[in-house]
Structure formats: C-alpha cells, structure tokens
C-alpha cells in the first residue's frame, strides 16, 4: 500500500514547468543583489565579533592555544569556523575579511540554489513564477543582515 505522500513524491512535476530554471532577468537581478552586497561589505565596517574572531584565528595560526593563551568566553565553534578562511587569507596574502566575505556569499548562493531546486521540484507546489521570490530571498540573505554579516 502506497501512502499519498510517497505516491506524490514518486511523480515527476507535470510538464516541464517544474524543471525549468529561472528566466534570465531574475538571474541578472540576483547578480545585481549580490553585487550590491559585495559593495556594501566594502562600505559597512566589520562588527566587533567578526573582527575579534579574525584576531583569534590569526593568533591560533601563530601557535597560541584557545582558552589558554587567548581569552574567549564563547564555545570553540566560532573560532574554528573562521580558522580555514583566515588560513586561506594568510596563504593568499590578502585580508581575511575578503576571504570570509567570499565564503559567506558562496554559501548564501549555494543555499539559495538548494532551496530553489527543492521548491521547483516539489510535486506538492504548483508551477509558479519563482523569479520575484528568488530575488527577494537573495536580498534577505545577503543585503539585509549586512550590519551583522559574518557574526557567529
């Protein structure tokens, strides 16, 4: 016996509307939103938590030990989450802020792509024009939190 849910998940979306990607105009506007986020990151100063985590990462790469040589009251996840970006910035010889910004924007793009794929392929949702929602979601994920960007 097949449940209604499993039967619906086995069906492919009707027609090709569910499998089509976004039209070129929404993709262009999403690119504009990401460009605005990149420009805003150059203007808006980094918050104190993010800059402190960069310092912790630099000090850990210099050999200091967290909670012994570096005073930090938060759990170790945040410093260790920043550590690969700070290490990559050191190898490339650039400011860690730019590497972390690039990592976060790439993660935002991957997240938006995954969500759009899930929504487009969902058999329970009717085929809709997802362009405006995708543009809005890109702005919410990249521009709206600009003041607290890269904060753990």
C-alpha positions in Angstrom: 0.0 0.0 0.0 1.4 3.3 -1.0 0.7 6.4 1.0 -0.4 9.6 -0.6 2.9 11.3 0.3 5.1 8.6 -1.1 3.0 8.4 -4.3 3.2 12.1 -4.8 7.0 12.1 -4.3 7.4 9.4 -7.0 5.6 11.5 -9.6 7.6 13.9 -11.6 6.3 17.5 -11.9 3.7 17.9 -14.6 5.2 19.2 -17.8 8.5 20.9 -17.9 7.4 23.9 -15.9 8.6 22.3 -12.6 12.1 21.6 -14.0 12.8 24.9 -15.7 15.3 27.2 -14.2 14.8 30.9 -13.6 14.5 33.2 -16.5 17.5 35.3 -17.4 16.1 38.6 -15.9 15.7 37.2 -12.4 19.1 35.7 -12.6 20.5 39.1 -13.7 18.7 40.8 -10.8 20.0 38.2 -8.3 23.5 39.0 -9.6 22.8 42.7 -9.0 21.7 41.9 -5.5 25.0 40.0 -4.9 27.0 42.9 -6.4 25.2 45.3 -4.0 26.0 43.0 -1.1 29.7 43.0 -2.1 29.8 46.8 -2.4 28.0 47.2 0.9 30.6 44.9 2.6 33.3 47.3 1.4 31.5 50.3 3.0 29.9 48.9 6.2 32.5 48.3 8.9 33.0 44.8 10.2 31.3 44.2 13.5 33.3 43.6 16.7 32.5 39.9 16.9 33.7 39.2 13.4 36.9 41.3 13.8 37.7 39.6 17.1 37.3 36.2 15.5 39.7 37.2 12.8 42.2 38.1 15.5 41.6 34.8 17.3 42.2 32.9 14.0 45.5 34.8 13.4 46.7 34.1 16.9 45.8 30.4 16.6 47.7 30.2 13.4 50.6 31.8 15.2 50.6 28.9 17.7 48.6 30.3 20.6 46.1 28.0 22.2 42.4 28.9 22.6 41.3 29.4 26.2 44.9 29.2 27.5 46.7 32.0 25.6 43.6 33.5 24.0 40.8 34.7 26.3 37.5 33.8 24.7 34.2 33.2 26.6 32.3 31.6 23.7 32.3 28.0 22.7 35.1 27.0 20.2 32.8 26.6 17.2 33.1 30.2 16.1 36.9 30.5 16.1 37.2 27.1 14.4 34.6 28.1 11.8 36.7 31.2 10.9 40.1 29.4 11.0 40.0 27.9 7.4 39.2 31.4 6.0 41.9 33.1 8.0 44.4 30.4 7.0 43.4 30.7 3.3 43.8 34.5 3.6 47.2 34.1 5.1 48.3 31.7 2.2 46.9 34.1 -0.4 48.3 37.2 1.3 45.0 39.0 1.5 42.8 40.5 4.2 40.9 37.7 6.0 37.7 39.8 5.7 37.7 39.4 1.9 38.1 35.6 2.1 35.4 35.3 4.8 33.1 37.5 2.8 33.6 35.4 -0.3 33.0 32.2 1.6 29.8 33.5 3.1 28.5 34.8 -0.3 29.3 31.4 -1.8 27.4 29.7 1.0 24.5 32.0 0.5 24.4 31.3 -3.2 24.6 27.5 -2.6 21.8 27.8 0.0 19.6 29.8 -2.4 20.3 27.3 -5.2 19.4 24.3 -3.0 16.2 25.9 -1.8 15.1 26.9 -5.3 15.8 23.4 -6.5 13.7 21.9 -3.7 10.9 24.3 -4.4 10.9 23.9 -8.2 11.0 20.1 -8.0 8.4 19.8 -5.2 5.4 17.9 -6.5 3.1 19.5 -4.0 3.6 23.0 -5.2 2.1 24.3 -8.4 4.4 25.7 -11.1 4.8 29.3 -10.3 7.0 32.2 -11.3 9.7 31.9 -8.7 11.7 34.9 -10.0 10.4 37.6 -7.6 10.8 35.2 -4.6 14.3 34.3 -5.6 15.3 38.0 -5.9 13.7 38.8 -2.6 15.4 35.8 -0.9 18.8 36.8 -2.3 18.3 40.3 -0.8 17.2 38.9 2.6 20.2 36.5 2.8 22.9 38.9 1.5 21.9 42.6 2.0 19.5 42.6 5.0 22.0 41.2 7.5 24.9 43.4 6.3 25.4 45.0 9.7 25.8 41.6 11.4 27.4 39.9 8.5 30.0 37.2 9.4 28.8 37.2 13.0 28.7 33.8 14.6 
